[in-house]
Each structure stands twice: as structure tokens, then as C-alpha cells.
Amino acid sequence: MSEEQEAGATPEPLFRVVRGTPTDVELAALSVVLAARMRPTEDRPAPPAGPSAWAASARRWQTIGRPGPDAWRRSARA
């Protein structure tokens, strides 16, 4: 394509309504959500890095009970 055609070309629509008659407000909300999802990942803030449930401090301090009589009963209290 020449530069003139590219400059005057209409950009491809973000989405197309196939069925139904959405209101202008619904179309605006949908276009905002889709535009936000299509943003490059560099622009998005990183999710907060917190410990997972497996690495939680409470789980780290649990000890394995000693084997013996009533060990199953003591394990329920841990």
C-alpha cells in the first residue's frame, strides 16, 4: 500500500456486534474493558507479590508429630 492509502485507511473495529441491540453505554463499557485488556503487559502494574498459601508463615511453623500411641489424636490439635 502507498503512504496515502495507509494514512486515509479506516482502522479495523475493536469488536463487532453480531446479535442484539446494545445501548451506547453498554458499547462504551465493553470498549473500555477490551481496550484495557489489549494494553501491552509493560504498561500494566505487576500483581502484588505476597506469600502463597503453601509458603504462609503459620504453615512453616507446624511440626510433624512423633509416632506413638494416640499420635493421630495429637495431630488433630496441631
C-alpha positions in Angstrom: 0.0 0.0 0.0 1.1 3.5 -0.5 1.5 6.0 2.3 -1.6 7.9 1.1 -3.8 4.9 1.4 -2.4 3.9 4.8 -3.0 7.4 6.2 -6.6 7.5 4.9 -7.4 3.9 5.8 -10.0 3.3 8.5 -8.7 1.2 11.4 -10.3 -2.1 11.9 -13.0 -2.0 14.5 -12.2 -3.3 18.0 -15.3 -5.6 18.0 -18.5 -6.3 16.1 -22.0 -6.8 17.4 -23.3 -10.0 16.0 -26.7 -10.2 17.7 -28.8 -7.9 19.9 -29.0 -4.2 20.2 -26.7 -2.9 23.0 -27.1 0.6 24.2 -24.4 3.3 23.7 -23.5 2.9 27.4 -23.0 -0.9 27.1 -20.9 -0.4 24.0 -18.8 2.2 25.7 -18.2 -0.1 28.8 -17.3 -3.0 26.6 -14.8 -1.0 24.5 -13.1 0.3 27.7 -12.7 -3.2 29.1 -11.4 -4.6 25.8 -9.0 -1.7 25.3 -7.7 -2.2 28.9 -7.2 -5.9 28.3 -5.3 -5.3 25.0 -2.8 -3.0 26.7 0.8 -4.2 26.5 1.9 -6.0 29.6 4.7 -3.5 30.3 2.0 -0.8 31.0 0.1 -3.0 33.5 1.1 -2.9 37.1 2.6 -6.1 38.5 0.3 -8.1 40.8 1.3 -7.8 44.4 3.8 -10.5 45.3 2.6 -12.0 48.6 3.3 -15.4 50.0 1.2 -18.2 48.7 -0.9 -20.3 51.0 1.8 -23.0 50.8 4.5 -20.6 52.0 2.5 -18.9 54.7 4.3 -18.5 58.0 1.8 -20.3 60.0 2.2 -23.4 57.9 6.0 -23.1 58.2 6.0 -23.5 62.0 3.9 -26.6 62.1 5.8 -29.6 63.2 5.3 -33.2 62.4 4.2 -35.2 65.5 6.1 -38.1 66.9 4.8 -41.5 66.2 3.3 -43.5 69.1 0.1 -44.2 70.9 -2.6 -41.6 70.3 -0.4 -39.8 67.6 -3.5 -39.4 65.4 -5.3 -37.6 68.3 -2.3 -35.2 68.9 -2.1 -34.4 65.2 -5.6 -33.0 65.2 -4.7 -30.4 67.8 -1.8 -29.0 65.7 
